[in-house]
Each structure stands twice: as C-alpha cells, then as structure tokens.
Amino acid sequence: MLAKLAIQGGDGRIHYAAALLFSLLGSLLTLTQPFPISSDGGFYLSLADIYQSKGLSALFDYYDMPWYPALVGFVHRLLPLSTFYTAFLLNTLLTSAACVLFVAIVRQQSARASVAWFAVAFICLFPAVNELKGQIYREFGLWAFTLGALFCLIRYERAPRLGLLCGWFVLQLLAGFFKEEGFALLLAGLPVLLQPHTRSVRSWLYILPLVGLLGITLWFMKYLSLGHAVSAPQADYIARLSAMFVHVQQDIDHFGDAFLNRYSAKHAGVLYLCMLLILLALSIMKAMKLAVVLLGMYFWRANRSEATGSVALVSYIAFAALVLWVYLLENHFLAARYTVLLILLVMLWVIPRIAPRFEWQGRGNKVWLIAVLGLFFLDSFVSIGPSDSHLAAAKSWLAQHAGQNDKVISSHRGYSYALGRLDKPADGLHDTPDAAILQRYNYYIVLNKPKQPTLKVPDNAMEVAHFENEKHYSAVIYRLK
C-alpha cells in the first residue's frame, strides 16, 4: 500500500522501481554477512514466540509496546518460515517501502531526473540504514509509515482533500504502533492544518473524527494493558513529562554541586543543556557518517531556488528533532538508529537543493560521485569491525559437548535466542537472567567486552570453555548442573 501511494505521486516509475530493486538487493546482501542478532532483536523475537503460544494480551506482562512482535508472531502463523526470517521479511518489505517513499517525497520537491537518481543512490547506499537491515528492529515500520504519512501531508498541503488527510493520519497512527515517537509526530501536521489555504470549517470537520479515533486508540491500548505488569505509556505522557522535568532539575543541581563552584553554579542549567545539545549533534553526526559531507555541501553550495519548499517537511524535521531532544533529556543517550528518521527527513530537504550542483557532467563530478557512492557501498556492506569468531566457537563447542536436551542461556538476549536452546521464550527477555531462571539451565554463556565489568555468575557455576576474538571480546561457557 505504501509503495502504491508513492507510485501514484508522479511519473517517475523507473526511479521507484530502482529504489525498490536496490533496497531488496541490499537486504539480500545482508543475509551473507555474519550479523549476530542484536539484544533488542532477541527480545522482540522472544516476544513473538510468546504471542504464538499465549496471544497478544500476555505480551503486556513483559512489554508496553508489543505491537511489532505481535505482528511478527501473527505473520509467522501464516508463513512456513522461522520467526527470525518472518521478521526479516517484514523488515525488508518495510525498508523497501521507505526507500520508495523517500524517492517519491524528493520528487515532490523537484521533478528533475538527476535529483531523483541522486535520491535513489543515497537511500539505497546510506550506511545507517543498510547496517540495520540484517537486524530485527521496530524502526523499519516507524520509517516506512512516517514517510508514507509525510508523503500524504505534502500532497494535502498543495491540494487539500479528505482522502489525503485521512491517509496522513492513519499512516502516522500506524507508525506509532511501531514506536511511540510516531504518535508524537501527529503534532507535526498542525502547522499544515493552520495554513490559510487549508484552514477552513470543512477541514476542521474532517479533523474532529480523526482526533476521536486517536482518543479511542489510546484508550484501547490502555485497556489492553490493564491488569498486567506494565501499562501502555502513550496514555501517561503528561505524567512522564512532568517527572522528566523534575529529574532534569535534579541533574542540573547535581551537575552544579559536583563540577562548579558557588560563583559559576548559577550557569549550571545552561551548561548542562549545552552538553546535551553537543551530545545530540555528535550522535547525529556519528549516524550520518559520510552523509555529513552532503549536509556540509548544502550549506556551502546549495541551489535554494529550484526545489519547492514544504511546510509539512520542515514541521516534521522540527518535531522529529524535538522528540530526540526529549528522549535525550530523559535518558542521556541516543542509539544511532534513533537518529535515522531525523537524518532521512533532513536529507529530504537537502538532496533536492544540492543534487542539481552535481550533474553527471564533467570529469570532476563523475569522479566525485563514483568515489562517494563507492565509499557508501563499502561502509554499508563491508564489515571492518571485530569479528564474531568467539560466538561461533562457543556455539561449535556446545554442538560437540552439550547434550541435545541441555538448556543454554547467555548474558545477551540475541545470542540466547540464536542458540535455540531456551527452556521458555520468556527467559530470552533478560540480558542478565536471575538465579530463578538459571537453575533451570545446564549452561550459561557470559559475553564480555574489554573495559567493561565482568558479569557475576552463580557460585555453583564451573567454567568449562573460554573463547576470544582478536579484540579480546570473550564468550565464557559455564556449566551449571
């Protein structure tokens, strides 16, 4: 449905087909890479297995946003695939839809073929996206449905119609079922709805039922979580934000007491927020990698006169940045994948304004384009980090020495799931299983990294094997019984 929406947005079918094809090829290429399942990926896959045996309601005992693993579990029932490959297939389709929609939104701002090809090359070779394709994350759904919603909103901004408004609202609402940031981005539509040419009694009559639908959705999510160990956070935003501001003030006071004297302590709040802004900027630049060069070129030699501006896109960029800022205030860290949506939105603004400067003309431009695309490809699909030889060696040891019915768990949720020897799916939800869980297992594998504290093991644990890679990442196998 998302890809169909994009194709209806213009006549650049060859660009959409290219984006779809190269995105699918990139996903298939990741299957040849020895990516281990991430910790979060193991968590979602374990939840998907719980869904298959106990249903959706049981997932609220473990997680307040169980919609993505529930979707994986539901589709798994329909396909003759393992849970991992079902999730991989879903993520591949969502990523491909996001790539097509990315190109479609660029074409909404510039009809030049060279700009569209630039967008195809960027989105299909962007390392921050390709590095995640072999993993199991909720972000793929957030990207696809948010870009689909933005596509509809930009079209609504230019030609207000009820179908486009409903399309924007429903797609953005679906994005929220993958990650709660999707619900927050519903606010990004307000600047568009308040523009003179879209602000009318009729348009607001359209909006009222949509607001009612949002209220019913949040109530439904809260209702499903009643009586369970966790509750849906979407219905508790006000309480969470109030608590967050209290914690921020406490952090500022602690920062002033710990690092400043009585003369400079009055500046603690400004210094604290500036440090977080620097952390936000560094997190974004780390995720952008080589794409930061394109951003620099935008400020250096962008052609600001050709591309068509969009209030909707600017609003989405602002609200996506605000969401990251609020998360940073609350948690004091940002994983690289959290910043990808904001980067994609920024590049939707940048690409139509810099691509015309680098047409496929002239020897210098050809060399530059080939070099940049080549580096993007290497960064996306060639691994130069530490190997996972210690994980493979530990798995091989278990195959040779552990009995077929022996239960094995590790200190990493993804590795526990990959071994396929869990006693119960719920055991795979813990990176550090407690004593009550460990007593049901025969082996416990502890994964350690240099310069990080070594995890404690039970007193009855006996080390039987130890494996390290070239960077001294280790996998230590303990026999428990």
VENRA-V237401 format. One record per residue. N is the residue number from 1. RES is the residue in three letters. PHI is phi in radians with two decimals (999 if undefined). OMEGA is omega in whole degrees, 0 to 359 (NA if undefined). Layout:
n: <N,N>
res: <RES,RES>
phi: <PHI,PHI>
omega: <OMEGA,OMEGA>
//
This chain:
n: <1,2,3,4,5,6,7,8,9,10,11,12,13,14,15,16,17,18,19,20,21,22,23,24,25,26,27,28,29,30,31,32,33,34,35,36,37,38,39,40,41,42,43,44,45,46,47,48,49,50,51,52,53,54,55,56,57,58,59,60,61,62,63,64,65,66,67,68,69,70,71,72,73,74,75,76,77,78,79,80,81,82,83,84,85,86,87,88,89,90,91,92,93,94,95,96,97,98,99,100,101,102,103,104,105,106,107,108,109,110,111,112,113,114,115,116,117,118,119,120,121,122,123,124,125,126,127,128,129,130,131,132,133,134,135,136,137,138,139,140,141,142,143,144,145,146,147,148,149,150,151,152,153,154,155,156,157,158,159,160,161,162,163,164,165,166,167,168,169,170,171,172,173,174,175,176,177,178,179,180,181,182,183,184,185,186,187,188,189,190,191,192,193,194,195,196,197,198,199,200,201,202,203,204,205,206,207,208,209,210,211,212,213,214,215,216,217,218,219,220,221,222,223,224,225,226,227,228,229,230,231,232,233,234,235,236,237,238,239,240,241,242,243,244,245,246,247,248,249,250,251,252,253,254,255,256,257,258,259,260,261,262,263,264,265,266,267,268,269,270,271,272,273,274,275,276,277,278,279,280,281,282,283,284,285,286,287,288,289,290,291,292,293,294,295,296,297,298,299,300,301,302,303,304,305,306,307,308,309,310,311,312,313,314,315,316,317,318,319,320,321,322,323,324,325,326,327,328,329,330,331,332,333,334,335,336,337,338,339,340,341,342,343,344,345,346,347,348,349,350,351,352,353,354,355,356,357,358,359,360,361,362,363,364,365,366,367,368,369,370,371,372,373,374,375,376,377,378,379,380,381,382,383,384,385,386,387,388,389,390,391,392,393,394,395,396,397,398,399,400,401,402,403,404,405,406,407,408,409,410,411,412,413,414,415,416,417,418,419,420,421,422,423,424,425,426,427,428,429,430,431,432,433,434,435,436,437,438,439,440,441,442,443,444,445,446,447,448,449,450,451,452,453,454,455,456,457,458,459,460,461,462,463,464,465,466,467,468,469,470,471,472,473,474,475,476,477,478,479,480,481>
res: <MET,LEU,ALA,LYS,LEU,ALA,ILE,GLN,GLY,GLY,ASP,GLY,ARG,ILE,HIS,TYR,ALA,ALA,ALA,LEU,LEU,PHE,SER,LEU,LEU,GLY,SER,LEU,LEU,THR,LEU,THR,GLN,PRO,PHE,PRO,ILE,SER,SER,ASP,GLY,GLY,PHE,TYR,LEU,SER,LEU,ALA,ASP,ILE,TYR,GLN,SER,LYS,GLY,LEU,SER,ALA,LEU,PHE,ASP,TYR,TYR,ASP,MET,PRO,TRP,TYR,PRO,ALA,LEU,VAL,GLY,PHE,VAL,HIS,ARG,LEU,LEU,PRO,LEU,SER,THR,PHE,TYR,THR,ALA,PHE,LEU,LEU,ASN,THR,LEU,LEU,THR,SER,ALA,ALA,CYS,VAL,LEU,PHE,VAL,ALA,ILE,VAL,ARG,GLN,GLN,SER,ALA,ARG,ALA,SER,VAL,ALA,TRP,PHE,ALA,VAL,ALA,PHE,ILE,CYS,LEU,PHE,PRO,ALA,VAL,ASN,GLU,LEU,LYS,GLY,GLN,ILE,TYR,ARG,GLU,PHE,GLY,LEU,TRP,ALA,PHE,THR,LEU,GLY,ALA,LEU,PHE,CYS,LEU,ILE,ARG,TYR,GLU,ARG,ALA,PRO,ARG,LEU,GLY,LEU,LEU,CYS,GLY,TRP,PHE,VAL,LEU,GLN,LEU,LEU,ALA,GLY,PHE,PHE,LYS,GLU,GLU,GLY,PHE,ALA,LEU,LEU,LEU,ALA,GLY,LEU,PRO,VAL,LEU,LEU,GLN,PRO,HIS,THR,ARG,SER,VAL,ARG,SER,TRP,LEU,TYR,ILE,LEU,PRO,LEU,VAL,GLY,LEU,LEU,GLY,ILE,THR,LEU,TRP,PHE,MET,LYS,TYR,LEU,SER,LEU,GLY,HIS,ALA,VAL,SER,ALA,PRO,GLN,ALA,ASP,TYR,ILE,ALA,ARG,LEU,SER,ALA,MET,PHE,VAL,HIS,VAL,GLN,GLN,ASP,ILE,ASP,HIS,PHE,GLY,ASP,ALA,PHE,LEU,ASN,ARG,TYR,SER,ALA,LYS,HIS,ALA,GLY,VAL,LEU,TYR,LEU,CYS,MET,LEU,LEU,ILE,LEU,LEU,ALA,LEU,SER,ILE,MET,LYS,ALA,MET,LYS,LEU,ALA,VAL,VAL,LEU,LEU,GLY,MET,TYR,PHE,TRP,ARG,ALA,ASN,ARG,SER,GLU,ALA,THR,GLY,SER,VAL,ALA,LEU,VAL,SER,TYR,ILE,ALA,PHE,ALA,ALA,LEU,VAL,LEU,TRP,VAL,TYR,LEU,LEU,GLU,ASN,HIS,PHE,LEU,ALA,ALA,ARG,TYR,THR,VAL,LEU,LEU,ILE,LEU,LEU,VAL,MET,LEU,TRP,VAL,ILE,PRO,ARG,ILE,ALA,PRO,ARG,PHE,GLU,TRP,GLN,GLY,ARG,GLY,ASN,LYS,VAL,TRP,LEU,ILE,ALA,VAL,LEU,GLY,LEU,PHE,PHE,LEU,ASP,SER,PHE,VAL,SER,ILE,GLY,PRO,SER,ASP,SER,HIS,LEU,ALA,ALA,ALA,LYS,SER,TRP,LEU,ALA,GLN,HIS,ALA,GLY,GLN,ASN,ASP,LYS,VAL,ILE,SER,SER,HIS,ARG,GLY,TYR,SER,TYR,ALA,LEU,GLY,ARG,LEU,ASP,LYS,PRO,ALA,ASP,GLY,LEU,HIS,ASP,THR,PRO,ASP,ALA,ALA,ILE,LEU,GLN,ARG,TYR,ASN,TYR,TYR,ILE,VAL,LEU,ASN,LYS,PRO,LYS,GLN,PRO,THR,LEU,LYS,VAL,PRO,ASP,ASN,ALA,MET,GLU,VAL,ALA,HIS,PHE,GLU,ASN,GLU,LYS,HIS,TYR,SER,ALA,VAL,ILE,TYR,ARG,LEU,LYS>
phi: <999,-1.16,-1.13,-1.11,-1.01,-1.17,-1.13,-1.28,-1.43,3.00,-1.82,-1.45,-1.11,-1.16,-1.22,-1.17,-1.12,-1.13,-1.08,-1.11,-1.11,-1.20,-1.15,-1.11,-1.12,-1.11,-1.16,-1.14,-1.13,-1.15,-1.14,-1.46,-1.57,-1.41,-1.27,-1.32,-1.20,-1.21,-1.09,-1.13,-1.07,-1.08,-1.11,-1.16,-1.19,-1.13,-1.11,-1.09,-1.18,-1.12,-1.02,-1.16,-1.70,-2.16,1.61,-1.12,-1.01,-1.17,-1.17,-1.22,-1.26,-2.10,-2.70,-1.58,-2.28,-1.55,-1.21,-1.14,-1.09,-1.14,-1.11,-1.07,-1.11,-1.15,-1.16,-1.04,-1.15,-1.65,-2.11,-1.45,-2.20,-1.21,-1.07,-1.10,-1.25,-1.13,-1.11,-1.09,-1.11,-1.04,-1.14,-1.10,-1.15,-1.15,-1.14,-1.11,-1.09,-1.10,-1.12,-1.09,-1.18,-1.02,-1.13,-1.10,-1.22,-1.07,-1.17,-1.13,-1.73,-2.62,-1.57,-1.23,-1.09,-1.12,-1.17,-1.10,-1.17,-1.06,-1.12,-1.05,-1.09,-1.13,-1.19,-1.45,-2.03,-1.18,-1.03,-1.08,-1.46,-1.15,-1.15,-1.65,-1.11,-1.51,-1.91,-1.94,-2.35,-1.35,-1.02,-1.04,-1.20,-1.05,-1.11,-1.10,-1.29,-1.19,-1.15,-1.10,-1.14,-1.10,-1.00,-1.15,-1.19,-1.13,-1.17,-1.14,-1.04,-1.59,-2.59,-1.02,-2.51,-1.04,-1.04,-1.21,-1.11,-1.14,-1.07,-1.04,-1.13,-1.14,-1.14,-1.21,-1.12,-1.14,-1.05,-1.16,-1.26,-1.47,-2.50,-1.10,-1.02,-1.06,-1.16,-1.10,-1.28,-1.05,-1.17,-1.17,-1.40,-1.05,-1.02,-1.23,-1.20,-1.67,-1.19,-0.98,-1.39,-1.93,-1.56,-2.65,-1.05,-1.12,-1.13,-1.24,-1.15,-1.18,-1.30,-0.98,-1.08,-1.19,-1.11,-1.08,-1.10,-1.10,-1.08,-1.12,-1.10,-1.14,-1.11,-1.09,-1.14,-1.18,-1.11,-1.10,-1.51,-1.09,1.44,-1.92,-1.20,-2.20,-2.18,-1.14,-1.27,-1.06,-1.50,-2.17,-1.06,-1.09,-1.11,-1.16,-1.14,-1.06,-1.13,-1.09,-1.15,-1.12,-1.15,-1.09,-1.12,-1.13,-1.12,-1.11,-1.08,-1.13,-1.06,-1.12,-1.22,-1.44,-2.12,-2.09,-1.64,-1.20,-1.48,-1.75,-1.09,-1.16,-1.69,-1.04,-1.08,-1.12,-1.10,-1.08,-1.19,-1.13,-1.09,-1.18,-1.11,-1.12,-1.09,-1.08,-1.10,-1.15,-1.11,-1.18,-1.14,-1.12,-1.28,-1.21,0.94,-1.16,-1.12,-1.12,-1.12,-1.11,-1.12,-1.10,-1.16,-1.05,-1.28,-1.53,-2.52,-1.25,-1.69,-1.42,-1.64,-1.49,-1.31,-1.46,-1.28,-2.59,-1.11,-1.05,-1.16,-1.07,-1.12,-1.11,-1.08,-1.12,-1.28,-1.13,-1.14,-1.12,-1.06,-1.10,-1.11,-1.11,-1.09,-1.16,-1.07,-1.43,-2.06,1.14,-2.78,-2.42,-1.22,-1.00,-1.20,-1.18,-1.58,-1.10,-1.05,-1.08,-1.08,-1.07,-1.13,-1.12,-1.20,-1.10,-1.42,-1.32,-1.01,-1.10,-1.76,-1.91,-1.01,-1.06,-1.35,-2.24,-1.12,-1.36,-2.48,1.58,-1.10,-1.09,-1.14,-1.11,-1.09,-1.08,-1.12,-1.11,-1.12,-1.14,-1.14,-1.14,-1.16,-1.04,-1.11,-1.09,-1.16,-1.39,-2.13,-1.98,-1.52,-2.14,-1.46,-1.11,-1.35,-1.85,-1.09,-1.19,-1.21,-1.12,-1.17,-1.13,-1.14,-1.13,-1.10,-1.07,-1.09,-1.58,-1.97,-1.56,-1.22,-1.09,-1.68,-1.20,-1.67,-2.32,-2.36,-2.29,-1.54,-2.38,-1.08,-1.14,-1.21,-1.01,-1.18,-1.11,-1.17,1.22,-2.17,-1.28,-1.29,-2.37,-1.00,-1.13,-1.14,-1.35,-1.52,-2.07,-1.34,-2.19,-1.07,-1.46,-1.08,-1.11,-1.36,-1.11,-1.19,-1.67,-2.05,-1.56,-2.33,-2.27,-1.85,-1.80,-1.73,-2.13,-2.10,-1.03,1.14,-2.10,-1.03,-1.34,-1.21,-1.36,-2.18,-1.03,-1.10,-1.50,-1.30,-2.14,-1.20,-2.09,-2.80,-2.51,-2.30,-2.34,-1.69,-1.21,-1.78,1.19,-1.31,-2.13,-2.23,-1.89,-1.72,-2.01,-1.61,-1.76,-2.81>
omega: <180,179,179,177,183,182,179,185,180,183,181,185,180,179,178,179,179,179,179,183,183,176,178,178,177,178,178,180,179,178,179,180,181,180,170,177,180,179,178,178,176,178,181,180,177,176,178,177,177,178,183,181,187,179,185,186,182,183,180,174,186,190,182,177,189,190,179,177,177,177,178,180,180,180,179,178,185,186,178,181,174,179,180,183,173,178,179,179,178,181,178,179,180,179,179,177,179,179,179,181,176,179,180,180,175,180,175,182,180,181,182,181,182,178,179,179,175,179,178,181,182,188,181,181,182,186,183,176,185,179,182,187,179,183,180,182,177,187,182,178,178,181,186,185,176,178,175,178,179,178,179,183,178,177,178,179,183,179,186,176,183,182,180,179,178,178,178,186,183,181,178,176,178,176,179,178,175,176,186,176,179,177,180,182,171,179,181,179,184,179,178,182,181,176,184,185,176,183,180,178,182,181,179,173,175,189,185,177,180,176,176,177,178,179,179,180,180,177,180,179,178,180,180,184,182,179,180,186,179,180,181,184,183,181,184,184,183,179,181,180,178,179,181,181,175,180,178,179,177,178,179,179,179,179,179,181,187,190,183,176,188,178,183,183,180,179,185,182,180,180,180,180,177,178,178,176,177,178,177,180,180,178,179,180,178,179,181,183,184,181,178,176,179,178,177,179,178,180,184,188,181,174,188,187,187,186,177,180,181,175,181,181,179,179,178,178,182,182,176,176,179,178,178,181,179,179,180,177,185,189,177,173,176,172,185,184,179,184,188,181,178,179,179,180,178,181,173,176,188,189,180,184,177,183,180,179,185,177,179,181,181,183,181,180,180,180,181,182,180,180,181,180,178,178,176,181,180,181,182,194,178,183,178,179,179,181,177,183,180,178,179,180,179,179,178,179,179,180,183,189,181,177,182,182,179,180,184,176,181,179,179,187,180,180,177,181,182,180,177,183,180,177,177,179,182,178,181,180,187,172,178,182,181,185,180,178,185,182,178,185,178,182,177,181,180,178,182,174,178,176,174,182,177,182,178,178,179,181,183,182,179,180,181,179,182,181,179,172,185,179,177,165,188,171,182,181,178,173,183,179,NA>
//
